Amino acid sequence: MTTIDLDSYGFPKSSGIFETIKTVDGAPIALGRHMRRAVESALELGIGIPSEEFIRSEMIRTLSENPHAIGRLRICLGQNLFHITHDSYVENTEPARLNFYSQTVIGSIHKMFPYDDRFALIEAANDEGYNDCVLFNDKNEITETATANLAFLIADQWVTPPITAGILPGVVRAIAIEECGVKVRPIHISEIPEVESAFMLSSLRIAQPISHIGDMKLKIGDASRDLEEQIRSHSQPVSVG
C-alpha cells in the first residue's frame, strides 16, 4: 500500500473530504448516512472516489486488523487519494463546557480536510478552560461548535440551526431531526439567555450534554435525558456487510 504523509492531526497532507465514524466492537454507527454524505460531497466537489465494494472491503480489513471495543473509523477521500484508519476512542463521560468564539466563522456544508482551523478553535477554547466554543455567522446567528452541531431547549422545544446558517449537515443532527422531534430554525445569539438545556451532537460523542455556555449554567434534567436516550436508540452500530 502506498505510504501517505500525514499531518500532526493524522490527516493526509493534501485536501479532500472525510468521514469520522464511531464504532462499537468493530461495527460502525450510521454507516449508510456517512457514506451518502461522502458521495454527495464528492459529486459536488468533483472528487472521484473508489467503488463501494472497494471501500467496504478496506473497511472490513482495517476494522479486522485494528480491533477496538470503542473506535474511531476515519475515511479520507481526495483526488487520487483514499486513506482509512481505525483508532481507539475514549468516550466523553462529563458534560461539556463551551464559551463563545469572538469572531465570525464561515462554516462549510462539506466535511473537509485540512482541519487545522477547527483544531485551533478547540485549542483556543481549551486555553480558557472550556471544551469547545459556540460559533456564529455574520447575522449573529448561532451555527455550530468547532467539531459538533448544536441542539438547544428553548421554550420547551428542542431546536437546531439550519444548514443555511452555515453549518455542517451532521449525521447525528439528521437523526435528531428526523427521528427525535428536534426542529430546525435560526437561533440568534440574543436567545442564549433563554436556553434551558443543550447538546453537542456529533458522530463520536453522539449526544453530549452541555453544562455551561460561558458562565451560564444549563439544566441537565428529564428533557435532556429523554432526548439523549432517543438519539442514542436511533444511533446503533451496524455491520459493514
N, C-alpha and C positions, 0 to 999 in steps of 0.2 A: 504494500500500500504506500502511496506517495506521502512523504513527510510534509506536514503543513506547519509553517511558522505561526506561532500563537502569541498574542499579546499577553500582558500581565493578568488579564481577566479571563484568559482561556479561549478567547475568540480568535479566529484566523486573522492574520494581518492583511486584511483586504476589506471588502464590503459586501453586504448581502442581507438576506433575511434569516431569521432564526426562530425556532420554537423551543420553549423550555417546558418540559412536561414532568409532572410528579409521577413517580412510580411506587407501587406497593407490591413487594415480593415479585418484582420484575414485570408487573402489569401496569401499563400507563393509564392515567386518568384522562378521559375525554379525548382520546387519540384522534377519533374521526373529526372532531371540531378543530383540533390543532392543524391537522393536515389540510382540511378545507381552507382554513385561513392562509396557510402557507401557499397553497396552489393559487388562490385568488391574488395574493400579493405578487407572486412570481409572474403571473399573467399580466398584471397591471404594470409591473416594473420591467417587463421584458427579460426576465431571468429564466433561462432554461433549467429544468430540474430533471433528475433521473426518473425512471419509471416507478410506479407504485410498487411493483414486485421487487425491484432492487432496494428501494427504501425500506420496505418491510423486512427483507432478508437481512439487511445491515442492522436494523433494529434488533432483530432476534439474535444475531451474532453478538452484538455489543452488550445486550442485556445478559446473555448467557456467559460471556467472558468476564463481565464485571457485575456480579450479583450484589445487590444491597436490599435490605429489608425495606428501607425508605430511600428512594433515589431521585436524582435529577437527571433526566434524559434531555440532552441538548442537541438539536439538529441545526446545522448551519448550511445555507444554500446560497450560492453565488454563481457568477459566470465561470463555468469550468471548475466549480468548487462544490464538494459535498464533504461535510465533516460531522461526525456524530460521536458523542461521549455519554457515558453513564457514570455519575459520581454519587457518593453518599450524600444524603441531605439530612440536616438536623432541623427538625420541626420547631417552629416558634411556639412556646408554651405560655408566654406572657403577652398581655395586651400591648399594643403599640402606642408610642408617644410621638406625635407629629408637631412640627412647627410650620410656619408659613415661609416659603421661599420668597425673597423680597423683590424678585424681578419676574416679568412676564416670560413664560417659557412656551415656545411653539411645539406642540405635540405632533405626532405622526400616526397615521392610521395603519402604518406598516411596522412590524416588529423588526427593526434593522440593527445591524452592527456596522461599524464600531459603536460600542455602547458606553464609551468613556464619559460622555457628558452626563449620563444618568448616574453612573457610579460616583461622579464628582458631586452631584447633588446629595447623594446618600452620605458621602464623607463630610460634606459641609454640615448636614443635619447632625451627624454623629458628634462632630466637634462641639456642638452646642447642647449635647446631652439628649438628642432625640433619635428615633429610629429612622425617620423618613420625613419628607416635607410635603405640604399641600401646595400644589401649583395652580396658577390661574392664568387666563388669557387676557388679551388687550381690552376685553369688555368687562374685566374684573369678575368673570365667571369662573367658578371652581372647575378644574379639569380632572386631574388625577394626582398621584404621587410620582416620585421618580420611577417606581417599579410596580405600581399597582393601580387598579381602578378603585373608586370610592363609592360607598353607599351610605347615605345619611337618613336617620329617622327624624323627620320634621313634621310637626303637627300630626303625629300618629301615622305617617305614611313613609315607607322606605322609598327613597328616590336616588337616582344616579345621573350624572351629567350625560348629555347626548354626545354622540360621536362628532357632531358639527361644532361642539365647543373646542375640539382639538385634543382628542384622546385616542389611545389605542383601543380598538374593539376587543376587549379581553374575553377569553373563553369562559372564565367563571362569571364575569359580568353578564354574558349572554345567558348563562344558566340561571342566574338570579332574576333576570328579566323574564325569560320565557317560562320558567318553572316555579318561581318563588314569589311572584307578585310585586317585584320591585319596579317602580315606574321611572320613566325617563323624562327629565325636564331640565332646563337650565337652572343652575344654582348660583346665585350671586354671592360674593364674599360677605355682603351685609347680612346674609341669612345665617352665618355661622353661629351667632349667639342663640339661634333658635334650634340648633341641632341638639337632639336629646341623646342619641347614640350613633355610632358609626362603625364601619368596617373597611378594612383594606381587602380587596378582592384580587387574587392572582392565582396563577396555576400552581405555584408551590405552596403558598400559605393557605390557599383555598378561601377561607373567610377568617381573618384575624381581627378581633375586636380592637377598637381604638379607645384608650383610656383618657387621653388628653389631646387637645389641639392647642398648642401653646400652653398657657396657664389654665385653660378652661377644662375642667374635669367633666367627662361624659359618663353616662349611666350604662352599665352592662347588666341588664335585667332580663325579665322574661321575654321581651320583644327581641332582644339580641340573641338570646339562647334559641328562640324559636326560628329565627331566620338562619342562624348558623347551622342548626340541625337540618333545615330544609335544603340548604345549599350543599351540605356535605352528603346528604342522602341522594342527591342528583349528581354527585361527582365521584362515582365509583370506578375503580380500576377495571380495565377490560383486557382481554387477550389481544396480542398483536395480530394473531391469526396466521 
